[in-house]
């Protein structure tokens, strides 16, 4: 696969994961104020997801895609080889997103867990 396609796919993956992370944060925040085990709660959760994701993908999706592409381009420039820089910057972004997902979804602190290993 060519470098241009790799850049496109890595930027897309980072954008999708970032948008999903923002949605997780907002849904978790709303659930902290309203958490009942009823059908009304399910309907409210579905409504919140739609209300969050529609503008998120139309407005923030474009911004996240631009930011992701900019991040990837910077990573390619920093390394001596564009392909190596692309993959290093992609892996760094995935590690950061992993830590944020672990924190928001499962209340896990990746940094403390890594520190406790050493």
Beta strands, then each sheet from edge to edge (+ up, - down):
end
